[in-house]
Amino acid sequence: MSISPIQFLRQVKQEAKKVTWPTRKEVVPSCIMVILLVSAATAFFFVVDMILGWGVDKILKLG
């Protein structure tokens, strides 16, 4: 059972009306938290990469 493209678009429009968007008060803290966590993860992986790179460099220069 398939529906016509027009009927599909009508259903999409009906479902879109049911969407509740978050308020600015809800969005701002979430965005700040995401930015902080991404920054922390970036710094962590940068440090780990530098340490591992240094270790591999020392191992390869010994050989």
N, C-alpha and C positions, 0 to 999 in steps of 0.2 A: 504494500500500500504506500504510494508516494503522494506527496502533496505538490501543488503547483507552486512555482516561484512566488507568485503574488500572495498566496496563502502563507507561505513560509515567512515572507517579509512582514505580513500582518502579525504573525505569532511572535516574531522577533520584537516588533514594536510593543506588543503587549507585555512581553517579558522585561523589556528595557524600562517600562514604566514602574515595575516592581523593585527596581534597584534602589537601594538606599546608599547614598554617598556619605563618606565620613566628613565630619566637620573639620574646619581648620584647627580647632582645639585638639582634635584627635590626630590629625595628620602631622602637625609640626613636631610633637615629641617623638613620634615614630620615625620621621625623617632624620631627626637629630641622632637618635639611637642607631639607626642604620649607618649614618656617616661615621659616627664614633667607632662602631664595631668594625666597619670596613677599614678605617684608618689603623686600628689596633692590629687587625689581621695582616694588613700590608706591612706594618712595621715589624711584626713578629716574623713573617716569612722572609723579609729582607734580611733581618739579622741571622736567621737560620741559614739562608742562602750564602751569606758572607762567611759564616763559620765553616760550612761544608766546603765552600770553594777554597778557603784557606787550607783546610785539612787535605783536600784532594791535591792541591798545589804542592803541599809539603811531601805527600806520599810520592807523587810523580817525580819530584826533583831528587828524591833519595835513590830512585832506581836507575 
